[in-house]
């Protein structure tokens, strides 16, 4: 069971919704790990992807960024467990694997 609401000091409303949705989807897929990547498709078009075992996850917010994940990492909600090297990626400019610490 995950905490329903975090204080504004812990997470702002948008990030709290993302966090709750991430936890719910990870629980449904029976995983505590996920991958985040982004690609460059053109001027001001940088799509991002969050996947569990190759399955793309969907979120209410369409503006999740690496900064959001850094904030969750700083607050010890998640941790980085792998930073992919360039030769391990396809079209991505960045790919990291995370583990969920708080539920």
SVG drawing of the C-alpha trace seen along z (x, -y; Angstrom):
<svg xmlns="http://www.w3.org/2000/svg" viewBox="-4 -24 33 33">
<polyline fill="none" stroke="black" stroke-width="0.4" points="0.0,0.0 1.4,-3.4 0.9,-6.7 -1.9,-8.6 -0.7,-12.2 2.7,-13.7 3.1,-17.2 4.0,-20.0 7.5,-20.0 7.8,-16.4 6.3,-16.6 4.3,-19.2 0.8,-18.1 1.9,-17.2 4.8,-15.2 2.7,-13.5 0.2,-12.4 3.1,-11.0 4.5,-9.2 1.1,-7.6 0.6,-6.5 4.1,-5.1 3.6,-3.1 0.3,-1.8 1.5,-0.7 4.7,0.9 2.6,2.8 0.3,4.0 3.3,5.2 4.9,6.7 8.1,4.7 10.0,2.2 12.3,1.2 11.6,-1.0 13.6,-2.7 13.4,-6.3 14.7,-7.5 14.3,-10.4 14.9,-11.0 15.4,-14.0 12.9,-14.1 13.3,-17.7 13.3,-21.3 11.6,-21.4 10.4,-17.8 12.0,-15.5 9.7,-12.6 10.3,-10.7 9.5,-7.1 9.0,-5.2 9.0,-1.4 8.8,1.7 10.1,4.8 9.7,3.1 6.0,2.1 5.5,-1.6 3.7,-3.3 1.1,-6.1 0.7,-9.0 -1.7,-11.9 1.1,-14.4 2.7,-14.6 5.7,-16.6 7.7,-14.2 11.4,-15.1 14.7,-13.9 14.6,-16.7 11.4,-15.2 13.3,-11.9 16.3,-13.6 14.0,-15.2 12.5,-11.8 16.0,-10.4 17.2,-13.3 14.2,-12.6 15.0,-8.9 11.8,-7.8 13.8,-6.1 17.4,-5.3 19.4,-5.1 20.7,-1.5 22.1,-1.8 23.1,-4.6 23.3,-3.2 26.4,-3.8 26.1,-5.2 26.8,-1.8 23.9,-0.2 21.3,-2.7 19.5,-2.9 18.0,-6.2 17.9,-7.5 20.1,-10.4 19.8,-9.2 18.6,-6.0 18.6,-5.2 17.2,-2.3 15.6,-3.2 14.4,-1.2 11.5,-2.3 12.4,-2.7 9.2,-4.1 5.8,-2.6"/>
</svg>
